[in-house]
Amino acid sequence: MGKLSGKTAIVTGGTEGIGLAIVKRLVEDGAEVLFCGRTAATGEKAMAEIGNPAARFMRADVSDENDVAALIDKAVEMSGKLDILVNNAAKGAVALIPEHSTEDWRKSCAINLDSVFFTSRAAMPHLKKCGGTIINIASISGLYGDGAYPSYCAQKGAVISLTKAMAVYHAREGVRINALCPGFVETPATSAFKAVPGLLEDWFKGIPAQRPAQPSEMAGIVSFLASDDASYMHGSIIVADGGVTASSGQPTQVPLG
Ligand SMILES: NC(=O)c1ccc[n+]([C@@H]2O[C@H](COP(=O)([O-])OP(=O)(O)OC[C@H]3O[C@@H](n4cnc5c(N)ncnc54)[C@H](O)[C@@H]3O)[C@@H](O)[C@H]2O)c1
């Protein structure tokens, strides 16, 4: 018996990266998981990699409220209930405000923020019935400013505020809502940075842990937050960033003596 046995979960954007690692970990821990992505092809590839019938894929674009409603319905159809919602799907984009088109701004808000509203609204009646939980994958970019991607920072900051506001209200209904803020995690999304010579070497030197995280290191935290071990956690914003945001930014290699 795993710690999530008998639980039904939804993971958005579960076809690769952190989302895929979360799906794998939740099924390993005993949950039945419905995960989504935008294309059937990526879903089939992920299903083959997971290799566990407790994980099922459904094509759904999280920025489309009708797709989201169908996703929640499907999970409830599978087992008659929904215990865990993991809002993972998102897309980062490097774009300075003076060059940001209105269309791209709205599109990124739809994927990174509207999606969390759509899933949370549709899932809440079901979560209330079984004392369920929502885990929002935010980012340390939502806590601090990263100059190269202001729209992503704004949207992740809003996800953190939404997490706290919803947690405060829905705690009385037995629903726990928390957020995870990863630092740099090696995924298909961050592999694009490899194209810039020296960028990642410098980046990782600035992380106190001196390395990026692996997706499985985020998945373990999500599984804990989804479990009864986190039963008194409401509105917690968990940072897992190798120590980046613990630092004042001042040099650590100060000569002693
Ligand atoms: N990788 C990092 O360093 C990092 C750091 C902080 C936070 N995060 C957050 O972690 C989460 C996962 O990031 P990742 O690096 O694994 O990203 P990724 O791009 O590797 O994977 C994102 C997943 O979301 C899916 N997706 C994207 N848009 C979608 C849509 N409209 N509808 C449905 N699915 C969609 C993709 O198909 C994919 O499965 C995101 O919320 C991201 O903001 C990542």
The ligand as a Gaussian input file, in Angstrom:
#p B3LYP/6-31G(d) Opt

LIG

0 1
 N       12.095000      23.764000     -15.185000
 C       12.303000      24.718000     -14.286000
 O       13.460000      25.131000     -14.044000
 C       11.142000      25.323000     -13.548000
 C       11.435000      26.234000     -12.519000
 C       10.379000      26.794000     -11.809000
 C        9.081000      26.439000     -12.095000
 N        8.831000      25.546000     -13.111000
 C        7.437000      25.221000     -13.361000
 O        7.283000      23.815000     -13.359000
 C        6.241000      23.437000     -14.254000
 C        6.760000      22.438000     -15.262000
 O        7.873000      23.004000     -15.955000
 P        8.803000      22.150000     -16.918000
 O       10.134000      22.784000     -16.875000
 O        8.647000      20.705000     -16.632000
 O        8.152000      22.512000     -18.329000
 P        8.102000      21.673000     -19.696000
 O        7.899000      22.671000     -20.781000
 O        9.286000      20.769000     -19.778000
 O        6.770000      20.833000     -19.500000
 C        5.561000      21.516000     -19.436000
 C        4.424000      20.549000     -19.624000
 O        3.213000      21.315000     -19.730000
 C        2.553000      20.976000     -20.928000
 N        1.797000      22.127000     -21.415000
 C        2.278000      23.339000     -21.783000
 N        1.263000      24.136000     -22.178000
 C        0.122000      23.408000     -22.034000
 C       -1.242000      23.662000     -22.280000
 N       -1.653000      24.840000     -22.767000
 N       -2.151000      22.684000     -22.013000
 C       -1.740000      21.483000     -21.524000
 N       -0.462000      21.185000     -21.290000
 C        0.465000      22.126000     -21.542000
 C        3.656000      20.536000     -21.868000
 O        3.159000      19.735000     -22.913000
 C        4.543000      19.743000     -20.889000
 O        3.995000      18.456000     -20.640000
 C        5.739000      24.740000     -14.878000
 O        4.661000      25.236000     -14.126000
 C        6.933000      25.658000     -14.721000
 O        6.564000      27.016000     -14.756000
 C        9.824000      24.992000     -13.837000

